Amino acid sequence: MSVPAAFRKAVAGQEFHGIYVYAHYLRPALVAFGEERMAKYMNDLEELDEFSEEYEELAQVVFSDAEPLSFDGEGRIMLPKHQMEHAGIDEAAAFVGRGLTFEIWNPETYAEQREAARERAAKKGIGPKKKQKVEAEA
């Protein structure tokens, strides 16, 4: 599958020419990121007590499941079958930015999830806020 240029550019310049991918533990999606984010996860892990529940969970969710996937000459990656099955991906995929990471979804599933998230946000009044003008007192 071809990774969009914007996402490849975000991880350009790193030593590893590719991305890390793991199955999202709450949603039918894949989480992808570059070496910098992997280094942050490693630092976060080192800050935890290695015998704690948090340590075990982070180690399992990220390090045990994340797979390094190299880009080919055309900027494509080969997703492992079990990851494609987790996300319900077959022919097409939706790439969704999430700050320092991005997610890979089945496009139809993502469209449904996006609409549901927008509805929940609207009910809670969550969303971009308009900047209020503050008048200076004289």
DODOSE-107514 format. One record per atom (N, C-alpha, C): residue number from 1; residue in three letters; y, x, z. Coordinates in Angstrom, 2 decimals, decimal comma, always signed. Last residue first. Example, Ala and Ser with C-alpha at 12.3 -4.5 7.8 and 13.67 -1.06 7.14 Angstrom:
BEGIN
ATOM resi resn       Y       X       Z
ATOM    2  SER   -2,25  +12,85   +7,08
ATOM    2  SER   -1,06  +13,67   +7,14
ATOM    2  SER   +0,03  +12,90   +7,87
ATOM    1  ALA   -5,69  +13,19   +7,80
ATOM    1  ALA   -4,50  +12,30   +7,80
ATOM    1  ALA   -3,30  +13,20   +7,80
END
This chain:
BEGIN
ATOM resi resn       Y       X       Z
ATOM  138  ALA  +51,43   -9,12  +28,85
ATOM  138  ALA  +52,64   -8,31  +28,76
ATOM  138  ALA  +53,26   -8,09  +30,11
ATOM  137  GLU  +47,98   -8,87  +28,26
ATOM  137  GLU  +49,06   -9,47  +29,02
ATOM  137  GLU  +50,27   -8,53  +28,99
ATOM  136  ALA  +46,24   -9,23  +25,25
ATOM  136  ALA  +46,82   -8,33  +26,24
ATOM  136  ALA  +47,97   -9,04  +26,95
ATOM  135  GLU  +43,51  -11,24  +24,65
ATOM  135  GLU  +44,95  -11,08  +24,51
ATOM  135  GLU  +45,48  -10,18  +25,63
ATOM  134  VAL  +40,68  -10,76  +22,99
ATOM  134  VAL  +41,25  -10,61  +24,32
ATOM  134  VAL  +42,73  -10,34  +24,13
ATOM  133  LYS  +38,52  -12,67  +21,11
ATOM  133  LYS  +39,79  -11,94  +21,14
ATOM  133  LYS  +40,31  -11,92  +22,58
ATOM  132  GLN  +35,07  -12,16  +21,10
ATOM  132  GLN  +36,21  -12,96  +21,52
ATOM  132  GLN  +37,44  -12,08  +21,56
ATOM  131  LYS  +32,71  -11,88  +18,61
ATOM  131  LYS  +33,61  -11,17  +19,52
ATOM  131  LYS  +34,80  -12,06  +19,85
ATOM  130  LYS  +29,91  -13,91  +18,62
ATOM  130  LYS  +31,18  -13,60  +18,00
ATOM  130  LYS  +32,05  -12,92  +19,04
ATOM  129  LYS  +26,59  -12,76  +18,96
ATOM  129  LYS  +27,76  -13,38  +19,58
ATOM  129  LYS  +29,01  -12,97  +18,80
ATOM  128  PRO  +23,46  -13,42  +17,61
ATOM  128  PRO  +24,69  -12,61  +17,54
ATOM  128  PRO  +25,86  -13,39  +18,11
ATOM  127  GLY  +21,43  -15,07  +20,12
ATOM  127  GLY  +21,79  -14,68  +18,76
ATOM  127  GLY  +23,05  -13,84  +18,78
ATOM  126  ILE  +20,36  -17,78  +22,02
ATOM  126  ILE  +20,31  -16,34  +21,80
ATOM  126  ILE  +20,66  -16,07  +20,34
ATOM  125  GLY  +20,03  -20,34  +22,91
ATOM  125  GLY  +21,39  -19,87  +22,67
ATOM  125  GLY  +21,47  -18,37  +22,47
ATOM  124  LYS  +17,55  -21,36  +23,09
ATOM  124  LYS  +18,01  -20,59  +24,24
ATOM  124  LYS  +19,45  -20,11  +24,08
ATOM  123  LYS  +17,31  -22,54  +20,60
ATOM  123  LYS  +17,20  -23,39  +21,79
ATOM  123  LYS  +17,73  -22,68  +23,03
ATOM  122  ALA  +17,46  -20,24  +19,00
ATOM  122  ALA  +18,51  -21,27  +18,91
ATOM  122  ALA  +18,49  -22,17  +20,14
ATOM  121  ALA  +15,07  -18,95  +19,69
ATOM  121  ALA  +16,36  -18,32  +19,97
ATOM  121  ALA  +17,49  -19,34  +19,96
ATOM  120  ARG  +13,18  -20,77  +18,69
ATOM  120  ARG  +13,22  -20,47  +20,13
ATOM  120  ARG  +14,57  -19,86  +20,52
ATOM  119  GLU  +13,84  -20,61  +15,94
ATOM  119  GLU  +13,94  -21,88  +16,65
ATOM  119  GLU  +14,02  -21,66  +18,16
ATOM  118  ARG  +13,24  -17,93  +15,43
ATOM  118  ARG  +14,61  -18,42  +15,25
ATOM  118  ARG  +14,82  -19,74  +15,99
ATOM  117  ALA  +10,49  -17,96  +15,91
ATOM  117  ALA  +11,37  -17,14  +16,75
ATOM  117  ALA  +12,81  -17,59  +16,64
ATOM  116  ALA   +9,64  -19,62  +13,82
ATOM  116  ALA   +9,41  -20,03  +15,21
ATOM  116  ALA  +10,32  -19,25  +16,15
ATOM  115  GLU  +10,38  -17,99  +11,64
ATOM  115  GLU  +10,98  -19,32  +11,80
ATOM  115  GLU  +10,82  -19,81  +13,24
ATOM  114  ARG   +8,71  -15,76  +12,10
ATOM  114  ARG  +10,17  -15,61  +12,06
ATOM  114  ARG  +10,86  -16,94  +12,29
ATOM  113  GLN   +6,16  -16,89  +11,87
ATOM  113  GLN   +6,58  -16,32  +13,14
ATOM  113  GLN   +8,09  -16,20  +13,20
ATOM  112  GLU   +6,20  -17,62   +9,14
ATOM  112  GLU   +5,99  -18,64  +10,19
ATOM  112  GLU   +6,49  -18,14  +11,54
ATOM  111  ALA   +6,54  -15,10   +7,98
ATOM  111  ALA   +7,52  -16,17   +7,71
ATOM  111  ALA   +7,42  -17,27   +8,78
ATOM  110  TYR   +4,21  -13,79   +8,85
ATOM  110  TYR   +5,50  -13,36   +9,33
ATOM  110  TYR   +6,56  -14,45   +9,11
ATOM  109  THR   +2,27  -15,19   +7,43
ATOM  109  THR   +2,24  -15,23   +8,89
ATOM  109  THR   +3,60  -14,82   +9,45
ATOM  108  GLU   +3,02  -14,44   +4,84
ATOM  108  GLU   +3,05  -15,85   +5,23
ATOM  108  GLU   +3,07  -16,00   +6,75
ATOM  107  PRO   +2,69  -11,57   +4,84
ATOM  107  PRO   +3,99  -12,21   +4,57
ATOM  107  PRO   +4,07  -13,68   +5,02
ATOM  106  ASN   +1,22   -9,87   +7,44
ATOM  106  ASN   +0,89  -10,76   +6,33
ATOM  106  ASN   +2,19  -11,53   +6,07
ATOM  105  TRP   +3,18   -6,99   +8,40
ATOM  105  TRP   +2,64   -8,33   +8,59
ATOM  105  TRP   +2,07   -8,88   +7,29
ATOM  104  ILE   +4,18   -4,27  +10,21
ATOM  104  ILE   +3,59   -4,65   +8,93
ATOM  104  ILE   +2,83   -5,94   +9,17
ATOM  103  GLU   +7,20   -3,10  +11,74
ATOM  103  GLU   +5,92   -3,81  +11,77
ATOM  103  GLU   +5,48   -4,15  +10,36
ATOM  102  PHE   +8,68   -0,08  +12,97
ATOM  102  PHE   +8,66   -1,24  +12,09
ATOM  102  PHE   +7,28   -1,85  +12,16
ATOM  101  THR  +10,89   +1,49  +15,37
ATOM  101  THR   +9,58   +1,24  +14,78
ATOM  101  THR   +9,76   +0,18  +13,69
ATOM  100  LEU  +13,42   +1,55  +16,26
ATOM  100  LEU  +12,77   +2,84  +16,04
ATOM  100  LEU  +11,36   +2,71  +15,50
ATOM   99  GLY  +14,00   -1,55  +14,95
ATOM   99  GLY  +14,68   -0,43  +15,60
ATOM   99  GLY  +14,00   +0,88  +15,27
ATOM   98  ARG  +12,16   -2,89  +13,29
ATOM   98  ARG  +12,24   -3,20  +14,73
ATOM   98  ARG  +12,91   -2,05  +15,48
ATOM   97  GLY  +11,68   -4,27  +10,05
ATOM   97  GLY  +12,32   -3,29  +10,91
ATOM   97  GLY  +12,41   -3,78  +12,34
ATOM   96  VAL   +8,80   -5,08   +8,39
ATOM   96  VAL   +9,86   -5,66   +9,22
ATOM   96  VAL  +10,40   -4,60  +10,17
ATOM   95  PHE   +7,19   -5,74   +5,46
ATOM   95  PHE   +7,62   -4,65   +6,32
ATOM   95  PHE   +8,86   -5,13   +7,06
ATOM   94  ALA   +4,45   -7,61   +4,47
ATOM   94  ALA   +5,87   -7,67   +4,79
ATOM   94  ALA   +6,16   -6,53   +5,77
ATOM   93  ALA   +2,08   -7,29   +1,80
ATOM   93  ALA   +2,48   -7,06   +3,19
ATOM   93  ALA   +4,00   -7,17   +3,30
ATOM   92  ALA   -0,73   -8,42   -0,19
ATOM   92  ALA   +0,69   -8,15   +0,03
ATOM   92  ALA   +0,97   -7,95   +1,51
ATOM   91  GLU   -3,57   -8,66   -0,10
ATOM   91  GLU   -2,88   -8,15   -1,29
ATOM   91  GLU   -1,45   -7,70   -1,03
ATOM   90  ASP   -4,07   -8,76   +2,98
ATOM   90  ASP   -4,99   -8,49   +1,88
ATOM   90  ASP   -4,23   -7,87   +0,71
ATOM   89  ILE   -3,87   -8,95   +6,46
ATOM   89  ILE   -3,28   -8,44   +5,23
ATOM   89  ILE   -4,36   -8,26   +4,18
ATOM   88  GLY   -4,30   -9,66   +9,10
ATOM   88  GLY   -4,55  -10,65   +8,05
ATOM   88  GLY   -3,95  -10,25   +6,71
ATOM   87  ALA   -4,13   -7,82  +11,09
ATOM   87  ALA   -2,87   -8,41  +10,63
ATOM   87  ALA   -3,08   -9,47   +9,54
ATOM   86  HIS   -6,85   -7,18  +11,41
ATOM   86  HIS   -6,06   -7,59  +12,57
ATOM   86  HIS   -4,79   -8,34  +12,13
ATOM   85  GLU   -7,50   -6,32   +8,80
ATOM   85  GLU   -8,10   -7,55   +9,35
ATOM   85  GLU   -7,30   -8,06  +10,53
ATOM   84  MET   -6,08   -3,94   +8,69
ATOM   84  MET   -5,76   -5,02   +7,74
ATOM   84  MET   -6,32   -6,34   +8,25
ATOM   83  GLN   -7,44   -2,53  +10,67
ATOM   83  GLN   -6,02   -2,86  +10,86
ATOM   83  GLN   -5,60   -3,99   +9,92
ATOM   82  HIS   -9,98   -2,29   +9,55
ATOM   82  HIS   -9,84   -3,03  +10,82
ATOM   82  HIS   -8,38   -3,37  +11,10
ATOM   81  LYS   -9,43   -0,72   +7,22
ATOM   81  LYS   -9,88   -2,11   +7,11
ATOM   81  LYS   -9,66   -2,89   +8,40
ATOM   80  PRO   -6,43   +1,26   +7,24
ATOM   80  PRO   -7,86   +1,07   +7,56
ATOM   80  PRO   -8,20   -0,42   +7,56
ATOM   79  LEU   -4,21   +1,63   +4,52
ATOM   79  LEU   -4,47   +1,02   +5,83
ATOM   79  LEU   -5,96   +0,90   +6,06
ATOM   78  MET   -2,93   +4,26   +3,00
ATOM   78  MET   -4,16   +3,47   +2,95
ATOM   78  MET   -4,43   +2,95   +4,35
ATOM   77  ILE   +0,35   +4,42   +1,58
ATOM   77  ILE   -0,61   +4,72   +2,64
ATOM   77  ILE   -1,84   +3,85   +2,41
ATOM   76  ARG   +2,67   +5,90   -0,73
ATOM   76  ARG   +1,73   +4,87   -0,31
ATOM   76  ARG   +0,87   +5,38   +0,84
ATOM   75  GLY   +4,34   +7,62   -2,06
ATOM   75  GLY   +4,83   +6,98   -0,84
ATOM   75  GLY   +3,94   +5,85   -0,35
ATOM   74  GLU   +3,20   +8,98   -4,12
ATOM   74  GLU   +4,01   +7,81   -4,47
ATOM   74  GLU   +4,56   +7,08   -3,24
ATOM   73  GLY   +1,60  +10,91   -3,01
ATOM   73  GLY   +2,74  +11,33   -3,82
ATOM   73  GLY   +3,68  +10,20   -4,19
ATOM   72  ASP   +0,87   +9,33   +0,16
ATOM   72  ASP   +0,45  +10,03   -1,04
ATOM   72  ASP   +1,73  +10,39   -1,83
ATOM   71  PHE   +1,33   +9,80   +3,65
ATOM   71  PHE   +1,83   +9,27   +2,39
ATOM   71  PHE   +1,19  +10,04   +1,25
ATOM   70  SER   -1,19   +9,39   +6,19
ATOM   70  SER   -0,37  +10,24   +5,33
ATOM   70  SER   +0,10   +9,49   +4,09
ATOM   69  LEU   -1,37   +8,04   +9,26
ATOM   69  LEU   -1,63   +7,71   +7,87
ATOM   69  LEU   -0,67   +8,49   +6,98
ATOM   68  PRO   -2,85   +8,25  +12,38
ATOM   68  PRO   -1,89   +8,89  +11,47
ATOM   68  PRO   -2,30   +8,58  +10,03
ATOM   67  GLU   -3,21   +5,45  +14,48
ATOM   67  GLU   -3,84   +6,31  +13,48
ATOM   67  GLU   -2,77   +6,94  +12,60
ATOM   66  ALA   -3,52   +4,29  +17,77
ATOM   66  ALA   -2,63   +4,75  +16,69
ATOM   66  ALA   -3,36   +5,70  +15,77
ATOM   65  ASP   -5,34   +3,82  +19,87
ATOM   65  ASP   -5,40   +3,00  +18,66
ATOM   65  ASP   -4,55   +3,49  +17,50
ATOM   64  SER   -4,88   +5,58  +21,92
ATOM   64  SER   -6,26   +5,36  +21,51
ATOM   64  SER   -6,35   +4,64  +20,17
ATOM   63  PHE   -2,04   +5,50  +22,15
ATOM   63  PHE   -2,75   +6,72  +21,76
ATOM   63  PHE   -4,18   +6,51  +21,31
ATOM   62  VAL   -1,34   +2,65  +22,64
ATOM   62  VAL   -0,73   +3,52  +21,65
ATOM   62  VAL   -1,68   +4,65  +21,22
ATOM   61  VAL   -3,16   +1,35  +24,40
ATOM   61  VAL   -2,46   +0,61  +23,34
ATOM   61  VAL   -1,94   +1,53  +22,25
ATOM   60  GLN   -4,09   +3,42  +26,13
ATOM   60  GLN   -5,00   +2,61  +25,32
ATOM   60  GLN   -4,28   +1,98  +24,14
ATOM   59  ALA   -1,75   +4,48  +27,28
ATOM   59  ALA   -2,69   +5,36  +26,59
ATOM   59  ALA   -3,61   +4,57  +25,67
ATOM   58  LEU   -0,71   +2,16  +28,44
ATOM   58  LEU   +0,02   +2,84  +27,38
ATOM   58  LEU   -0,90   +3,75  +26,58
ATOM   57  GLU   -2,81   +1,61  +30,32
ATOM   57  GLU   -2,45   +0,65  +29,29
ATOM   57  GLU   -1,70   +1,31  +28,14
ATOM   56  GLU   -2,87   +3,92  +31,93
ATOM   56  GLU   -4,06   +3,51  +31,20
ATOM   56  GLU   -3,71   +2,57  +30,05
ATOM   55  TYR   -0,27   +3,83  +33,00
ATOM   55  TYR   -0,72   +4,98  +32,22
ATOM   55  TYR   -1,90   +4,57  +31,33
ATOM   54  GLU   -0,38   +1,42  +34,43
ATOM   54  GLU   +0,58   +1,58  +33,33
ATOM   54  GLU   +0,15   +2,71  +32,40
ATOM   53  GLU   -2,25   +2,04  +36,42
ATOM   53  GLU   -2,58   +1,02  +35,42
ATOM   53  GLU   -1,67   +1,13  +34,20
ATOM   52  SER   -2,53   +5,57  +37,15
ATOM   52  SER   -1,95   +4,24  +37,28
ATOM   52  SER   -2,41   +3,31  +36,16
ATOM   51  PHE   -3,22   +8,16  +36,99
ATOM   51  PHE   -4,24   +7,27  +37,54
ATOM   51  PHE   -3,73   +5,84  +37,68
ATOM   50  GLU   -1,01   +9,55  +36,12
ATOM   50  GLU   -2,15   +9,44  +35,21
ATOM   50  GLU   -3,28   +8,56  +35,72
ATOM   49  ASP   +2,08   +8,18  +36,50
ATOM   49  ASP   +0,95   +8,68  +37,27
ATOM   49  ASP   -0,29   +8,47  +36,41
ATOM   48  LEU   +4,38   +8,96  +33,84
ATOM   48  LEU   +3,59   +8,03  +34,64
ATOM   48  LEU   +2,49   +8,77  +35,42
ATOM   47  GLU   +5,49  +10,79  +32,17
ATOM   47  GLU   +6,29  +10,38  +33,33
ATOM   47  GLU   +5,51   +9,48  +34,29
ATOM   46  GLU   +3,76  +10,97  +30,05
ATOM   46  GLU   +3,79  +12,08  +31,00
ATOM   46  GLU   +4,57  +11,74  +32,27
ATOM   45  LEU   +4,48   +8,68  +28,62
ATOM   45  LEU   +3,17   +8,75  +29,26
ATOM   45  LEU   +3,15   +9,83  +30,34
ATOM   44  ASP   +6,97   +9,44  +27,63
ATOM   44  ASP   +6,87   +8,28  +28,52
ATOM   44  ASP   +5,56   +8,33  +29,30
ATOM   43  ASN   +6,14  +11,53  +25,94
ATOM   43  ASN   +7,00  +11,82  +27,10
ATOM   43  ASN   +6,94  +10,69  +28,11
ATOM   42  MET   +4,68  +10,01  +24,08
ATOM   42  MET   +4,02  +11,07  +24,85
ATOM   42  MET   +4,83  +11,42  +26,09
ATOM   41  TYR   +6,68   +8,36  +23,04
ATOM   41  TYR   +5,55   +7,75  +23,74
ATOM   41  TYR   +4,84   +8,80  +24,60
ATOM   40  LYS   +8,21  +10,41  +21,85
ATOM   40  LYS   +8,77   +9,62  +22,94
ATOM   40  LYS   +7,66   +8,95  +23,74
ATOM   39  ALA   +6,44  +11,26  +19,87
ATOM   39  ALA   +6,82  +12,21  +20,90
ATOM   39  ALA   +7,42  +11,47  +22,11
ATOM   38  MET   +6,42   +8,94  +18,32
ATOM   38  MET   +5,17   +9,36  +18,96
ATOM   38  MET   +5,48  +10,34  +20,09
ATOM   37  ARG   +9,03   +9,01  +17,40
ATOM   37  ARG   +8,64   +7,92  +18,30
ATOM   37  ARG   +7,34   +8,28  +19,02
ATOM   36  GLU   +8,86  +11,28  +15,78
ATOM   36  GLU   +9,81  +11,24  +16,88
ATOM   36  GLU   +9,44  +10,17  +17,90
ATOM   35  GLU   +6,91  +10,63  +13,82
ATOM   35  GLU   +6,63  +11,63  +14,85
ATOM   35  GLU   +7,58  +11,57  +16,04
ATOM   34  GLY   +7,22   +7,03  +13,24
ATOM   34  GLY   +7,09   +8,43  +12,88
ATOM   34  GLY   +6,84   +9,32  +14,08
ATOM   33  PHE   +5,43   +3,89  +13,03
ATOM   33  PHE   +6,52   +4,75  +13,48
ATOM   33  PHE   +6,22   +6,18  +13,08
ATOM   32  ALA   +4,31   +0,48  +13,28
ATOM   32  ALA   +4,34   +1,77  +12,59
ATOM   32  ALA   +5,57   +2,56  +13,02
ATOM   31  VAL   +2,07   -2,03  +14,17
ATOM   31  VAL   +3,28   -1,31  +14,57
ATOM   31  VAL   +3,21   +0,07  +13,91
ATOM   30  LEU   +0,96   -5,00  +12,63
ATOM   30  LEU   +0,74   -3,59  +12,88
ATOM   30  LEU   +2,08   -2,97  +13,25
ATOM   29  ALA   +0,02   -8,28  +13,86
ATOM   29  ALA   +0,85   -7,37  +13,08
ATOM   29  ALA   +0,45   -5,94  +13,42
ATOM   28  PRO   -0,35  -10,74  +15,49
ATOM   28  PRO   -1,18  -10,30  +14,36
ATOM   28  PRO   -0,37   -9,44  +13,39
ATOM   27  ARG   +0,63   -9,65  +18,84
ATOM   27  ARG   +0,81  -10,42  +17,60
ATOM   27  ARG   -0,12   -9,91  +16,50
ATOM   26  LEU   +0,01   -8,00  +20,96
ATOM   26  LEU   +0,35   -9,39  +21,23
ATOM   26  LEU   +0,41  -10,27  +19,98
ATOM   25  TYR   -0,55   -5,43  +20,11
ATOM   25  TYR   -1,44   -6,01  +21,11
ATOM   25  TYR   -1,12   -7,45  +21,45
ATOM   24  HIS   -0,74   -4,32  +16,78
ATOM   24  HIS   +0,11   -4,88  +17,84
ATOM   24  HIS   -0,79   -5,61  +18,82
ATOM   23  ALA   -2,55   -1,51  +15,89
ATOM   23  ALA   -2,55   -2,98  +15,91
ATOM   23  ALA   -1,70   -3,44  +17,08
ATOM   22  TYR   -0,65   +1,30  +14,66
ATOM   22  TYR   -1,64   +0,69  +15,55
ATOM   22  TYR   -1,49   -0,82  +15,50
ATOM   21  VAL   +0,19   +4,24  +12,88
ATOM   21  VAL   +0,06   +2,79  +12,87
ATOM   21  VAL   -0,99   +2,36  +13,90
ATOM   20  TYR   +2,45   +6,73  +11,87
ATOM   20  TYR   +1,39   +6,34  +12,79
ATOM   20  TYR   +1,38   +4,82  +12,82
ATOM   19  ILE   +3,06   +8,17   +8,60
ATOM   19  ILE   +3,42   +7,33   +9,75
ATOM   19  ILE   +2,19   +7,16  +10,64
ATOM   18  GLY   +4,00  +11,21   +6,90
ATOM   18  GLY   +3,35   +9,91   +6,98
ATOM   18  GLY   +3,85   +9,15   +8,18
ATOM   17  HIS   +3,88  +14,22   +7,17
ATOM   17  HIS   +4,37  +13,44   +6,04
ATOM   17  HIS   +3,62  +12,10   +5,98
ATOM   16  PHE   +4,93  +15,86   +9,97
ATOM   16  PHE   +3,84  +15,03   +9,45
ATOM   16  PHE   +4,41  +14,12   +8,37
ATOM   15  GLU   +7,54  +16,85  +10,40
ATOM   15  GLU   +6,47  +17,75   +9,99
ATOM   15  GLU   +5,30  +16,98   +9,36
ATOM   14  GLN  +10,23  +14,94   +8,94
ATOM   14  GLN   +9,32  +15,27  +10,04
ATOM   14  GLN   +8,19  +16,15   +9,51
ATOM   13  GLY  +11,62  +14,26   +6,71
ATOM   13  GLY  +12,02  +15,45   +7,42
ATOM   13  GLY  +11,13  +15,81   +8,60
ATOM   12  ALA  +11,54  +10,70   +7,04
ATOM   12  ALA  +11,62  +11,91   +6,21
ATOM   12  ALA  +12,06  +13,08   +7,07
ATOM   11  VAL  +11,54   +8,32   +8,26
ATOM   11  VAL  +10,64   +9,33   +8,84
ATOM   11  VAL  +10,63  +10,62   +8,01
ATOM   10  ALA  +13,36   +6,86   +6,78
ATOM   10  ALA  +13,55   +6,92   +8,23
ATOM   10  ALA  +12,66   +7,98   +8,88
ATOM    9  LYS  +12,28   +6,88   +4,24
ATOM    9  LYS  +13,46   +7,70   +4,51
ATOM    9  LYS  +13,67   +7,89   +6,01
ATOM    8  ARG  +10,31   +4,96   +4,49
ATOM    8  ARG   +9,91   +6,36   +4,27
ATOM    8  ARG  +11,06   +7,29   +4,60
ATOM    7  PHE  +11,94   +2,73   +4,74
ATOM    7  PHE  +11,09   +3,10   +5,87
ATOM    7  PHE  +10,59   +4,55   +5,72
ATOM    6  ALA  +13,16   +2,70   +2,23
ATOM    6  ALA  +13,99   +2,75   +3,44
ATOM    6  ALA  +13,18   +3,18   +4,66
ATOM    5  ALA  +10,98   +2,43   +0,43
ATOM    5  ALA  +11,73   +3,67   +0,51
ATOM    5  ALA  +12,56   +3,79   +1,78
ATOM    4  PRO   +8,01   +0,80   +1,72
ATOM    4  PRO   +9,36   +0,77   +1,13
ATOM    4  PRO  +10,14   +2,05   +1,40
ATOM    3  VAL   +4,83   +1,96   +0,98
ATOM    3  VAL   +5,79   +1,80   +2,06
ATOM    3  VAL   +7,19   +1,81   +1,43
ATOM    2  SER   +2,23   +0,50   -0,75
ATOM    2  SER   +3,45   +1,27   -0,89
ATOM    2  SER   +4,41   +0,94   +0,25
ATOM    1  MET   -1,16   +0,84   +0,00
ATOM    1  MET   +0,00   +0,00   +0,00
ATOM    1  MET   +1,23   +0,89   +0,00
END
